[in-house]
Amino acid sequence: MNINIPGLHNSDENHWQTIWENDHPSKFYRVIQSDWEKPDCVEWISKMEEELKQFDYKQLILIGHSVGCVTIIKWFEMYGHAIKGALFVAPSDVDSPGYPSYITGFNPMPASKLPFPTIVVASTDDHVVDFERAQLFARNWGSELVTLKEAGHIESKSGFGKWDFGLELIDRLKQMKVA
Protein backbone atom coordinates (compact mmCIF):
# COMPACT_ATOMS: atom_id res chain seq x y z
CA MET A 1 0.00 0.00 0.00
CA ASN A 2 1.14 3.54 -0.77
CA ILE A 3 0.49 5.98 2.05
CA ASN A 4 0.32 9.74 1.38
CA ILE A 5 1.54 12.03 4.14
CA PRO A 6 0.74 15.58 2.96
CA GLY A 7 2.26 18.72 4.42
CA LEU A 8 0.89 22.03 5.62
CA HIS A 9 -2.67 22.79 4.42
CA ASN A 10 -3.11 19.18 3.13
CA SER A 11 -2.93 18.45 -0.60
CA ASP A 12 -5.63 20.16 -2.65
CA GLU A 13 -7.76 18.55 -5.37
CA ASN A 14 -5.19 19.42 -8.06
CA HIS A 15 -2.19 18.07 -6.13
CA TRP A 16 -0.49 14.89 -7.36
CA GLN A 17 -1.17 13.09 -4.05
CA THR A 18 -4.91 13.66 -4.43
CA ILE A 19 -4.89 12.74 -8.11
CA TRP A 20 -3.06 9.49 -7.35
CA GLU A 21 -5.64 8.62 -4.68
CA ASN A 22 -8.53 9.39 -7.04
CA ASP A 23 -6.98 7.50 -9.97
CA HIS A 24 -5.87 4.48 -7.89
CA PRO A 25 -8.12 4.30 -4.80
CA SER A 26 -7.12 0.72 -3.95
CA LYS A 27 -3.39 1.55 -4.04
CA PHE A 28 -3.22 4.90 -2.20
CA TYR A 29 -4.32 5.92 1.27
CA ARG A 30 -4.01 9.33 2.95
CA VAL A 31 -3.37 9.91 6.63
CA ILE A 32 -5.79 12.68 7.60
CA GLN A 33 -4.48 15.03 10.27
CA SER A 34 -6.77 16.81 12.72
CA ASP A 35 -5.16 20.22 12.12
CA TRP A 36 -3.64 20.93 8.70
CA GLU A 37 -3.04 24.62 9.47
CA LYS A 38 -0.88 24.23 12.59
CA PRO A 39 1.14 21.03 12.22
CA ASP A 40 2.32 19.62 15.53
CA CYS A 41 4.87 16.81 15.31
CA VAL A 42 3.62 14.80 18.29
CA GLU A 43 0.01 14.95 17.08
CA TRP A 44 0.93 14.18 13.47
CA ILE A 45 3.10 11.14 14.22
CA SER A 46 0.53 9.84 16.73
CA LYS A 47 -2.14 10.08 14.04
CA MET A 48 0.14 8.25 11.58
CA GLU A 49 0.73 5.45 14.08
CA GLU A 50 -2.99 5.15 14.79
CA GLU A 51 -3.95 4.94 11.11
CA LEU A 52 -1.09 2.76 9.89
CA LYS A 53 -1.80 -0.04 12.37
CA GLN A 54 -4.34 -1.42 9.90
CA PHE A 55 -1.61 -2.19 7.36
CA ASP A 56 1.37 -4.54 7.12
CA TYR A 57 4.21 -2.07 7.78
CA LYS A 58 6.69 -4.12 5.74
CA GLN A 59 4.57 -3.55 2.61
CA LEU A 60 4.21 0.23 3.02
CA ILE A 61 5.66 2.90 0.78
CA LEU A 62 5.26 6.22 2.61
CA ILE A 63 5.03 9.30 0.40
CA GLY A 64 5.70 12.61 2.09
CA HIS A 65 5.37 16.11 0.75
CA SER A 66 7.01 19.10 2.46
CA VAL A 67 6.70 18.79 6.26
CA GLY A 68 5.09 15.40 5.61
CA CYS A 69 8.60 14.12 4.81
CA VAL A 70 9.90 15.05 8.25
CA THR A 71 6.72 13.62 9.79
CA ILE A 72 7.57 10.22 8.28
CA ILE A 73 11.09 10.23 9.69
CA LYS A 74 9.98 11.45 13.13
CA TRP A 75 7.31 8.70 13.12
CA PHE A 76 9.95 6.11 12.29
CA GLU A 77 12.27 7.46 15.01
CA MET A 78 9.45 7.18 17.56
CA TYR A 79 7.98 3.80 16.59
CA GLY A 80 10.71 2.03 14.59
CA HIS A 81 8.46 0.05 12.26
CA ALA A 82 10.26 -1.52 9.31
CA ILE A 83 8.68 -0.28 6.08
CA LYS A 84 9.30 -1.05 2.40
CA GLY A 85 10.45 2.48 1.55
CA ALA A 86 9.72 6.20 1.46
CA LEU A 87 9.48 8.89 -1.18
CA PHE A 88 10.33 12.35 0.17
CA VAL A 89 9.12 15.09 -2.19
CA ALA A 90 10.26 18.67 -1.51
CA PRO A 91 11.16 18.12 2.16
CA SER A 92 10.81 21.38 4.04
CA ASP A 93 13.77 22.54 6.10
CA VAL A 94 12.40 22.72 9.63
CA ASP A 95 15.71 24.20 10.86
CA SER A 96 15.80 27.15 8.46
CA PRO A 97 15.69 30.66 9.93
CA GLY A 98 12.21 32.07 9.54
CA TYR A 99 10.53 28.66 9.40
CA PRO A 100 6.88 29.21 10.40
CA SER A 101 6.52 29.17 14.18
CA TYR A 102 3.05 27.61 13.95
CA ILE A 103 4.67 24.38 12.65
CA THR A 104 5.90 22.92 15.94
CA GLY A 105 8.06 20.09 17.21
CA PHE A 106 9.61 18.90 13.95
CA ASN A 107 13.11 20.22 14.55
CA PRO A 108 15.89 19.39 14.67
CA MET A 109 15.94 18.07 11.13
CA PRO A 110 16.66 14.32 11.23
CA ALA A 111 20.20 13.54 10.11
CA SER A 112 20.58 9.76 10.53
CA LYS A 113 20.77 7.20 7.74
CA LEU A 114 17.44 5.42 7.34
CA PRO A 115 17.33 1.60 7.29
CA PHE A 116 14.91 1.39 4.37
CA PRO A 117 15.11 2.54 0.72
CA THR A 118 14.37 6.22 0.17
CA ILE A 119 14.29 8.72 -2.65
CA VAL A 120 14.42 12.49 -2.14
CA VAL A 121 12.93 14.60 -4.93
CA ALA A 122 14.18 18.18 -4.78
CA SER A 123 13.73 21.24 -6.96
CA THR A 124 16.51 23.68 -7.75
CA ASP A 125 14.25 26.63 -6.86
CA ASP A 126 12.04 25.44 -3.99
CA HIS A 127 11.14 28.35 -1.68
CA VAL A 128 10.74 25.96 1.28
CA VAL A 129 14.20 24.35 1.13
CA ASP A 130 17.49 25.43 -0.41
CA PHE A 131 18.66 22.87 -2.95
CA GLU A 132 21.98 22.45 -1.10
CA ARG A 133 20.08 21.54 2.07
CA ALA A 134 17.94 19.03 0.18
CA GLN A 135 21.15 17.45 -1.14
CA LEU A 136 22.45 17.24 2.44
CA PHE A 137 19.22 15.59 3.62
CA ALA A 138 19.49 12.98 0.86
CA ARG A 139 23.10 12.21 1.82
CA ASN A 140 22.30 12.03 5.54
CA TRP A 141 19.30 9.76 5.05
CA GLY A 142 21.09 7.50 2.53
CA SER A 143 18.57 8.49 -0.13
CA GLU A 144 18.79 8.52 -3.88
CA LEU A 145 18.48 12.16 -4.97
CA VAL A 146 16.27 13.07 -7.92
CA THR A 147 16.70 16.68 -9.04
CA LEU A 148 13.96 18.61 -10.80
CA LYS A 149 15.09 21.87 -12.38
CA GLU A 150 12.99 24.94 -11.48
CA ALA A 151 10.04 22.89 -10.24
CA GLY A 152 9.15 25.13 -7.29
CA HIS A 153 7.73 23.28 -4.30
CA ILE A 154 6.56 20.36 -6.49
CA GLU A 155 2.89 21.02 -5.74
CA SER A 156 -0.20 22.01 -7.70
CA LYS A 157 0.73 25.73 -7.58
CA SER A 158 4.01 24.78 -9.27
CA GLY A 159 2.16 22.89 -12.02
CA PHE A 160 2.38 19.42 -10.50
CA GLY A 161 -1.00 17.79 -10.83
CA LYS A 162 -1.00 14.42 -12.57
CA TRP A 163 2.64 13.54 -11.97
CA ASP A 164 3.39 10.24 -13.68
CA PHE A 165 7.13 10.51 -12.99
CA GLY A 166 6.32 10.35 -9.26
CA LEU A 167 4.49 7.06 -9.84
CA GLU A 168 7.59 5.77 -11.64
CA LEU A 169 9.67 6.70 -8.60
CA ILE A 170 7.34 4.66 -6.38
CA ASP A 171 7.84 1.68 -8.69
CA ARG A 172 11.62 2.23 -8.47
CA LEU A 173 11.40 2.24 -4.66
CA LYS A 174 9.54 -1.05 -4.67
CA GLN A 175 12.48 -2.65 -6.51
CA MET A 176 15.18 -1.18 -4.24
CA LYS A 177 16.82 -3.23 -1.53
CA VAL A 178 18.22 -1.96 1.75
CA ALA A 179 21.95 -1.28 1.31
C-alpha positions, 0 to 999 in steps of 0.5 A: 500500500502507498500511504500519502503524508501531505504537508501544511494545508493538506494536498488540494484537489489538483495536487499529485497526491490527491490525483493518485488517490482518485486515480488508484483508490485501492493503491493509495491511502491518505493519513488525515491530520486533525489540524492541517493549518498548525502542524504539531509533530507529536500529534501528526506522528501519533495520528500516523501510528494510529492509522497505519496499524491497519496495514502490514508495515513491511509492505508500506511505501510512505510518500511525504510532501514538504513537512510530511517528509519530516513527519515520516522520519519522526514517526519512524524514530518514535515507533521504529516500524520496518517499512518497504520504503519512502518517497520524500518530495520537496522536504521542508527545512524545519531548521531554516531561519524564519521557518513558520513558528506555527509548525511545531516540534519537527526540529531538529531536522533528522540527520541519521541514515534510514534503514529502508530505501528512500528517494528524495525529490528536490527542486533547484528553486524550492522556496521551502528548502534550499537545494543544497540543504535538500542534497544534504538531507538525501546524503544524511538519510542514505537516499537517492536524490532526484533533481527537478530543475525549477520545479518550485515546491513540487505542488499544484501551484508549481504545475504538479498535478497528474505527476506520472514521474512520481508514480515511476519513482514509487515503482523504483522504490519497490524494486530497491533493496536496503543497502 
